[in-house]
């Protein structure tokens, strides 16, 4: 016998619960949607566009436009992007406006306002976004690996429903008796057939009352724990590389942390090389001013001798400065390839800007160090 909603959901945090009912429902839903098979048939460019769109929704609060996608992924132009979007629309991986060809939704996100508002907790750079249905909203924290709060309402009486998901489990749910109705009718596009029937209800009684006036509706009343399991099963892998697509890609996408480390190392190397390029000229002058001249002995004299010996290598240090800083600027400003874009898109724009500003500051210091012998000579009049 199936446990009651109360015994499933009301003791501590609510973990995804795999009952026999929801396990069968997940299998049926995956079979209806066919997303795994459809993703396997995508080209690397099509998969990169699909993933880029999903990663941009939280950052923009909407879907990116064709020009934004083309610029970010290095595609030929909006026309090239539009052809890919139409292909994804045909496979029901997103939904386009029939007139403007703009992205109306990309499961689980919706550009058009719905009654399911999802906010990312402790993520000021990520904007509130609408989910297409109750299960989509519960699947977002697993797909994005984020803590979220969900604001919705009962489909029967409009009572506000609030769900907070933290660490991949429901931390709080108001009202406490909230359940989810999951319909099973699918035809053409999930957005126009299946999704409108996936709703929150403030209580099992209101779900039953809603069902009474719709006897033709097929589906199941799920506890929040079961609905969480369903959302997890449908959406958790949507941003993970699909084996069928990755195998045909030419290169793997490096993580953003690798690019940041490369830029940091190169700029640090450039600054260090610039320091040596300047100190071999400035050092002897400084030591001479301190009275460390010819015939002097001791640590200062030995150091002055070493710095003077480095003077013939000044052109080499200047060259190294140029190379290191050149690598830093290349990493910071290069356009990501199609294979990399879905990974690069996860990096907040504010973080990219701050890295570039820091790079310019370090480059300025390096140039100042390289030119130090000249401006020091001008300043001292010698």
ROBASE-785251 format. One record per residue (C-alpha): x, y, z. Coordinates in steps of 0.02 Angstrom, whole numbers, plus 50000, padded with zeros to 5 digits. Example, Ala and Ser with C-alpha at 12.3 -4.5 7.8 and 13.67 -1.06 7.14 Angstrom:
<pts>
{u 50615&v 49775&w 50390}
{u 50684&v 49947&w 50357}
</pts>
This chain:
<pts>
{u 50000&v 50000&w 50000}
{u 50065&v 50172&w 49953}
{u 50114&v 50282&w 50104}
{u 50010&v 50436&w 50137}
{u 50069&v 50609&w 50086}
{u 50090&v 50657&w 50268}
{u 50207&v 50514&w 50312}
{u 50312&v 50547&w 50157}
{u 50342&v 50732&w 50172}
{u 50322&v 50804&w 50344}
{u 50469&v 50739&w 50445}
{u 50625&v 50847&w 50425}
{u 50688&v 50891&w 50252}
{u 50606&v 50809&w 50102}
{u 50720&v 50699&w 49998}
{u 50677&v 50639&w 49822}
{u 50572&v 50483&w 49847}
{u 50571&v 50342&w 49718}
{u 50404&v 50253&w 49746}
{u 50339&v 50125&w 49624}
{u 50213&v 50251&w 49557}
{u 50338&v 50389&w 49518}
{u 50468&v 50267&w 49451}
{u 50343&v 50205&w 49322}
{u 50291&v 50383&w 49286}
{u 50471&v 50438&w 49258}
{u 50499&v 50295&w 49137}
{u 50340&v 50339&w 49042}
{u 50385&v 50524&w 49037}
{u 50559&v 50492&w 48972}
{u 50487&v 50379&w 48838}
{u 50360&v 50512&w 48786}
{u 50485&v 50655&w 48781}
{u 50626&v 50554&w 48703}
{u 50754&v 50687&w 48749}
{u 50898&v 50564&w 48771}
{u 50879&v 50494&w 48596}
{u 50849&v 50665&w 48520}
{u 51004&v 50738&w 48602}
{u 51106&v 50592&w 48536}
{u 51059&v 50646&w 48359}
{u 51117&v 50826&w 48381}
{u 51275&v 50892&w 48301}
{u 51406&v 50972&w 48416}
{u 51349&v 51145&w 48360}
{u 51166&v 51107&w 48395}
{u 51206&v 51037&w 48567}
{u 51316&v 51188&w 48607}
{u 51174&v 51307&w 48561}
{u 51051&v 51209&w 48668}
{u 51165&v 51209&w 48820}
{u 51213&v 51391&w 48796}
{u 51030&v 51443&w 48798}
{u 50999&v 51349&w 48961}
{u 51150&v 51424&w 49048}
{u 51103&v 51601&w 48994}
{u 50924&v 51598&w 49059}
{u 50973&v 51625&w 49242}
{u 51105&v 51756&w 49197}
{u 50990&v 51858&w 49084}
{u 50820&v 51817&w 49158}
{u 50766&v 51770&w 48981}
{u 50823&v 51673&w 48829}
{u 50969&v 51746&w 48729}
{u 50931&v 51816&w 48557}
{u 50997&v 51748&w 48393}
{u 51133&v 51881&w 48380}
{u 51189&v 51850&w 48558}
{u 51203&v 51664&w 48524}
{u 51297&v 51691&w 48360}
{u 51421&v 51810&w 48442}
{u 51452&v 51699&w 48593}
{u 51475&v 51538&w 48494}
{u 51564&v 51608&w 48342}
{u 51426&v 51558&w 48222}
{u 51403&v 51642&w 48053}
{u 51257&v 51750&w 48104}
{u 51074&v 51754&w 48159}
{u 51022&v 51654&w 48006}
{u 51138&v 51511&w 48053}
{u 51071&v 51515&w 48231}
{u 50891&v 51520&w 48173}
{u 50914&v 51360&w 48072}
{u 50981&v 51272&w 48227}
{u 50839&v 51339&w 48335}
{u 50711&v 51275&w 48211}
{u 50792&v 51103&w 48220}
{u 50785&v 51106&w 48411}
{u 50602&v 51162&w 48401}
{u 50560&v 51015&w 48288}
{u 50638&v 50897&w 48417}
{u 50539&v 50982&w 48557}
{u 50698&v 51031&w 48650}
{u 50637&v 51211&w 48651}
{u 50488&v 51309&w 48585}
{u 50492&v 51455&w 48463}
{u 50370&v 51594&w 48432}
{u 50286&v 51553&w 48266}
{u 50297&v 51732&w 48202}
{u 50461&v 51804&w 48267}
{u 50559&v 51642&w 48289}
{u 50610&v 51703&w 48462}
{u 50634&v 51574&w 48600}
{u 50477&v 51565&w 48706}
{u 50545&v 51427&w 48818}
{u 50684&v 51301&w 48836}
{u 50635&v 51164&w 48957}
{u 50628&v 51193&w 49103}
{u 50637&v 51384&w 49081}
{u 50504&v 51499&w 49010}
{u 50528&v 51674&w 48939}
{u 50340&v 51701&w 48952}
{u 50286&v 51733&w 49134}
{u 50203&v 51583&w 49218}
{u 50140&v 51557&w 49394}
{u 50298&v 51461&w 49441}
{u 50435&v 51586&w 49487}
{u 50606&v 51516&w 49532}
{u 50738&v 51618&w 49624}
{u 50917&v 51563&w 49650}
{u 50970&v 51576&w 49832}
{u 51135&v 51661&w 49875}
{u 51169&v 51697&w 49691}
{u 51153&v 51886&w 49663}
{u 51215&v 51872&w 49483}
{u 51073&v 51753&w 49436}
{u 50902&v 51826&w 49403}
{u 50730&v 51757&w 49448}
{u 50663&v 51649&w 49309}
{u 50498&v 51568&w 49266}
{u 50477&v 51381&w 49255}
{u 50353&v 51303&w 49136}
{u 50268&v 51192&w 49265}
{u 50282&v 51125&w 49443}
{u 50394&v 50978&w 49396}
{u 50507&v 51090&w 49292}
{u 50526&v 51206&w 49441}
{u 50574&v 51059&w 49552}
{u 50698&v 50998&w 49420}
{u 50794&v 51162&w 49404}
{u 50897&v 51142&w 49565}
{u 50961&v 50975&w 49501}
{u 50999&v 51034&w 49324}
{u 51086&v 51193&w 49381}
{u 51155&v 51120&w 49545}
{u 51087&v 51272&w 49638}
{u 50983&v 51305&w 49793}
{u 50817&v 51385&w 49743}
{u 50653&v 51451&w 49809}
{u 50493&v 51420&w 49711}
{u 50341&v 51533&w 49719}
{u 50182&v 51462&w 49644}
{u 49998&v 51441&w 49685}
{u 49865&v 51308&w 49703}
{u 49786&v 51269&w 49535}
{u 49616&v 51251&w 49620}
{u 49602&v 51396&w 49744}
{u 49756&v 51506&w 49703}
{u 49825&v 51490&w 49880}
{u 50012&v 51537&w 49874}
{u 50130&v 51388&w 49875}
{u 50312&v 51413&w 49926}
{u 50447&v 51280&w 49913}
{u 50630&v 51301&w 49959}
{u 50755&v 51174&w 49893}
{u 50927&v 51172&w 49975}
{u 51063&v 51040&w 49955}
{u 50952&v 50943&w 49834}
{u 50811&v 50918&w 49959}
{u 50657&v 51019&w 50007}
{u 50701&v 51123&w 50159}
{u 50527&v 51198&w 50180}
{u 50358&v 51184&w 50096}
{u 50206&v 51294&w 50127}
{u 50066&v 51240&w 50143}
{u 50129&v 51082&w 50226}
{u 50001&v 50974&w 50134}
{u 50056&v 51030&w 49961}
{u 50046&v 50898&w 49823}
{u 50079&v 50896&w 49637}
{u 49965&v 50836&w 49499}
{u 50059&v 50759&w 49352}
{u 49960&v 50733&w 49193}
{u 50014&v 50608&w 49061}
{u 49937&v 50678&w 48901}
{u 50072&v 50717&w 48772}
{u 50050&v 50772&w 48592}
{u 50168&v 50868&w 48479}
{u 50253&v 50982&w 48605}
{u 50262&v 50958&w 48794}
{u 50239&v 51145&w 48816}
{u 50064&v 51142&w 48743}
{u 50004&v 50971&w 48801}
{u 50095&v 50897&w 48951}
{u 50161&v 51047&w 49046}
{u 49996&v 51139&w 49074}
{u 49935&v 50990&w 49177}
{u 50083&v 50984&w 49298}
{u 50030&v 51093&w 49444}
{u 50044&v 51122&w 49630}
{u 49892&v 51101&w 49743}
{u 49885&v 51163&w 49922}
{u 49811&v 50997&w 49982}
{u 49760&v 50824&w 49920}
{u 49577&v 50877&w 49945}
{u 49595&v 51021&w 49822}
{u 49684&v 50909&w 49697}
{u 49537&v 50788&w 49711}
{u 49411&v 50929&w 49691}
{u 49502&v 50992&w 49535}
{u 49504&v 50815&w 49468}
{u 49317&v 50791&w 49493}
{u 49274&v 50924&w 49364}
{u 49401&v 50852&w 49242}
{u 49364&v 50665&w 49240}
{u 49446&v 50648&w 49070}
{u 49617&v 50702&w 49137}
{u 49740&v 50559&w 49156}
{u 49879&v 50572&w 49284}
{u 49934&v 50551&w 49464}
{u 49936&v 50650&w 49626}
{u 50114&v 50649&w 49691}
{u 50187&v 50699&w 49857}
{u 50318&v 50836&w 49852}
{u 50452&v 50704&w 49882}
{u 50393&v 50604&w 49731}
{u 50378&v 50759&w 49622}
{u 50555&v 50807&w 49673}
{u 50615&v 50636&w 49617}
{u 50525&v 50657&w 49451}
{u 50600&v 50830&w 49420}
{u 50772&v 50763&w 49464}
{u 50754&v 50616&w 49345}
{u 50697&v 50722&w 49198}
{u 50815&v 50870&w 49212}
{u 50971&v 50821&w 49308}
{u 51068&v 50769&w 49152}
{u 51012&v 50906&w 49032}
{u 51172&v 51007&w 49053}
{u 51289&v 50859&w 49063}
{u 51384&v 50808&w 48906}
{u 51287&v 50680&w 48807}
{u 51395&v 50532&w 48751}
{u 51323&v 50534&w 48577}
{u 51370&v 50717&w 48553}
{u 51537&v 50721&w 48642}
{u 51606&v 50577&w 48539}
{u 51586&v 50679&w 48380}
{u 51658&v 50840&w 48451}
{u 51836&v 50881&w 48403}
{u 51895&v 50944&w 48570}
{u 51834&v 50939&w 48749}
{u 51786&v 51101&w 48832}
{u 51910&v 51153&w 48967}
{u 51832&v 51211&w 49129}
{u 51828&v 51399&w 49162}
{u 51948&v 51376&w 49309}
{u 52083&v 51315&w 49188}
{u 52072&v 51472&w 49082}
{u 52076&v 51582&w 49237}
{u 52230&v 51491&w 49303}
{u 52317&v 51510&w 49135}
{u 52283&v 51697&w 49132}
{u 52343&v 51718&w 49312}
{u 52504&v 51622&w 49281}
{u 52544&v 51716&w 49121}
{u 52514&v 51888&w 49195}
{u 52616&v 51845&w 49349}
{u 52757&v 51785&w 49236}
{u 52748&v 51945&w 49135}
{u 52758&v 52052&w 49291}
{u 52906&v 51953&w 49357}
{u 52998&v 51964&w 49190}
{u 52966&v 52152&w 49185}
{u 53036&v 52167&w 49360}
{u 53199&v 52083&w 49307}
{u 53204&v 52190&w 49149}
{u 53201&v 52346&w 49257}
{u 53300&v 52294&w 49410}
{u 53454&v 52249&w 49310}
{u 53462&v 52433&w 49258}
{u 53394&v 52518&w 49413}
{u 53483&v 52406&w 49539}
{u 53662&v 52462&w 49501}
{u 53607&v 52645&w 49505}
{u 53524&v 52621&w 49674}
{u 53676&v 52532&w 49746}
{u 53791&v 52667&w 49678}
{u 53684&v 52796&w 49768}
{u 53707&v 52694&w 49926}
{u 53896&v 52703&w 49906}
{u 53920&v 52526&w 49847}
{u 54051&v 52553&w 49713}
{u 54200&v 52467&w 49635}
{u 54304&v 52370&w 49761}
{u 54163&v 52359&w 49887}
{u 54133&v 52194&w 49975}
{u 53990&v 52112&w 50070}
{u 53811&v 52063&w 50031}
{u 53762&v 52227&w 49948}
{u 53915&v 52224&w 49837}
{u 53881&v 52044&w 49785}
{u 53698&v 52086&w 49747}
{u 53751&v 52236&w 49643}
{u 53869&v 52125&w 49546}
{u 53731&v 51999&w 49508}
{u 53613&v 52134&w 49448}
{u 53747&v 52210&w 49337}
{u 53779&v 52037&w 49264}
{u 53594&v 52027&w 49216}
{u 53604&v 52186&w 49110}
{u 53648&v 52095&w 48946}
{u 53491&v 51989&w 48969}
{u 53373&v 52140&w 48977}
{u 53310&v 52113&w 48797}
{u 53268&v 51933&w 48844}
{u 53168&v 51989&w 48996}
{u 53075&v 52117&w 48891}
{u 53034&v 51982&w 48766}
{u 52971&v 51865&w 48902}
{u 52863&v 52007&w 48971}
{u 52784&v 52029&w 48800}
{u 52753&v 51843&w 48778}
{u 52677&v 51815&w 48950}
{u 52563&v 51966&w 48939}
{u 52515&v 51916&w 48762}
{u 52459&v 51746&w 48823}
{u 52360&v 51829&w 48963}
{u 52268&v 51943&w 48843}
{u 52235&v 51799&w 48723}
{u 52156&v 51695&w 48859}
{u 52054&v 51842&w 48926}
{u 51985&v 51903&w 48760}
{u 51980&v 51754&w 48643}
{u 51810&v 51700&w 48579}
{u 51761&v 51527&w 48645}
{u 51739&v 51389&w 48518}
{u 51571&v 51305&w 48495}
{u 51627&v 51157&w 48599}
{u 51681&v 51269&w 48742}
{u 51536&v 51390&w 48745}
{u 51417&v 51293&w 48856}
{u 51553&v 51283&w 48989}
{u 51613&v 51462&w 48969}
{u 51434&v 51524&w 48982}
{u 51428&v 51470&w 49164}
{u 51554&v 51604&w 49210}
{u 51467&v 51764&w 49271}
{u 51501&v 51917&w 49162}
{u 51555&v 52016&w 49316}
{u 51694&v 51889&w 49349}
{u 51757&v 51904&w 49169}
{u 51760&v 52094&w 49180}
{u 51855&v 52096&w 49345}
{u 51986&v 51976&w 49275}
{u 52011&v 52087&w 49124}
{u 52026&v 52245&w 49229}
{u 52156&v 52159&w 49339}
{u 52250&v 52105&w 49182}
{u 52258&v 52284&w 49119}
{u 52320&v 52347&w 49288}
{u 52459&v 52217&w 49291}
{u 52504&v 52255&w 49110}
{u 52519&v 52439&w 49155}
{u 52634&v 52399&w 49301}
{u 52740&v 52287&w 49189}
{u 52760&v 52423&w 49057}
{u 52804&v 52548&w 49193}
{u 52939&v 52429&w 49257}
{u 53011&v 52400&w 49084}
{u 53020&v 52587&w 49053}
{u 53085&v 52624&w 49228}
{u 53267&v 52655&w 49176}
{u 53210&v 52787&w 49053}
{u 53089&v 52883&w 49163}
{u 53210&v 52868&w 49310}
{u 53348&v 52943&w 49202}
{u 53230&v 53083&w 49149}
{u 53176&v 53115&w 49328}
{u 53353&v 53124&w 49396}
{u 53420&v 53221&w 49247}
{u 53567&v 53103&w 49229}
</pts>
